[in-house]
Amino acid sequence: MVRCSAPSLGLAGFLQRHQPFRRPLDVTIVRRFLALEQRNGLSNRYKPHELRGGLWRMSRPIPFDPISDGTSSNSSEGGPGSRKPHPVPVARHHADQERTSNAARMVCHRGHHRANSGDYSVNQGNRVPLLRIIDANANRATEGMRVIEEYARFALDDAHLTRLQKQLRHDLIEVLQVLPREELCAARTTEQDVGTQIATQAEFERQDIRHVAMANQKRVEQSLRSLEEFLKPLSAETARQIEQLRYRTYALGRAVELTGFSRQRLEQAKLYVLVDGGESLDAFSTAAAALVRSGVHVLQLRDLRLDDRQLVACGRRLRELTRETPTLFVMNNRPDLAVLTQADGVHVGQDDLSLKEVRAIAGPNVLVGVSTHSVAQARQAVIDGANYLGCGPTFPSRTKSFAEFPGLEFLQAVSSEISLPAFAIGGISLANLPEVQASGFSRVAVASAVTEAEDPDLTARQFMEALNRQETG
């Protein structure tokens, strides 16, 4: 048993030391204690709003209870509204002091016991509804997270997203461990819950498996928000932890949704060809038109020699050539020019604008690709919201020089854990294409291997045939 000296320590001081979990207090006991403190001239030792438990919110001293004879030690003698305290009989004074001392001891012992039990404080009349809300939303959040995890695991076959989703779910479970499990179960009344009888038709309508995952993403987000709000009366620290989990949920949910969307949008995209502006706009148009006719899936305009006006002219011409075809048009490194030329996408490197900045300029509907040279960069690009990855360099290239080559091992690592569409790039030719395919990649990005070939149209078709054989095989 914890003992305390109420007159020397004061109820507020004791609670601050011995009630870290903020227990509800008996109002009568507290008011009697305060009345005795005021009668003994100790009312300035603390302010009532310093008491824990949420019972007192005012910043001024609490008026006397009727048992205190209506006296006030805070009124200056002779001041407006001042009243002289009535004499208090000695017997009554000792009786009040004894009752208050006993009450304080009871509160001390009760507070210590509940603090050690890991319990929380809230008015008992509101405690059961709060526990029911928290229990329902904790279950709803973890269940929804599990559905999304299954989608990432079995539908996307994405080890990276599955790992992150599983970690998020376990982190939520760990945060909720501080809650009183026995009380949550005792407060649960599923049979009498009025919400179990309320349903809408939309709850049972799902277009496909991706729609199932996204519906549960919203379910998790809403549940975490409810948990955060209804935990605030119980534990501000736990509510803050839920808030951080909610932010992580937003970012991870975006990555999962964009991965599903991008896989669908780029499902047929296997061959990605980088083209320059050529010797003239007419020469560029002739070469690009031939590649579009051959069925190249993606054409990226990349030419460091051209100024902005020339790039815009080539971009607009490429847009005209691809507008009514399946071929996608991507602008390299310039989201502003991608907007001007109405490109389908924009591609950036590690030293270029961030994905956030690209989206701010190009908007949410433009495909954004990111060059990556390590597994860590590839993982980060997924979380940042990329629609596809460029992975390499794989082999030495005549188009671009590199000090290091992550090579085929990098491709193997990416293909083993990331399902976001990814194109192997760097020195890839028809001769070494089988090595790239053996690493798990079914998409490649090439430049001179096609554009400088003796017959670019034929070479492009040979690339696509080999990539399609791998996909069907």
Secondary structure, DSSP 8 states (H G I E B T S, - for coil): -----HHHH-HHHHHHHH-TT-----HHHHHHHHHHHHHTT-GGG--GGGSSSSS---SS-----GGGTT--TTS-TTSTT--------HHHHHHHHHHHHHHHHHHHHHHHHHHHTT-----HHHHHHHHHHHHHHHHHHHHHHHHHHHIIIIIS--HHHHHHHHHHHHHHHHHHTTS-HHHHHHH--GGG-GGGG---GGGG--SSHHHHHHHHHHHHHHHHHHHHHHHTTT-HHHHHHHHHHHHHHHHHHHHHHHHHHHHHHTTT--EEEEE---SSHHHHHHHHHHHHHHT-SEEEE--TTS-HHHHHHHHHHHHHHHTTSS-EEEEES-HHHHHHTT-SEEEE-TTS--HHHHHHHH-TTSEEEEEESSHHHHHHHHHHT-SEEEE---S--SS---S---HHHHHHHHHHH--S-EEEESS--TTTHHHHHHTT---EEESHHHHTSSSHHHHHHHHHHHHHHHHH-
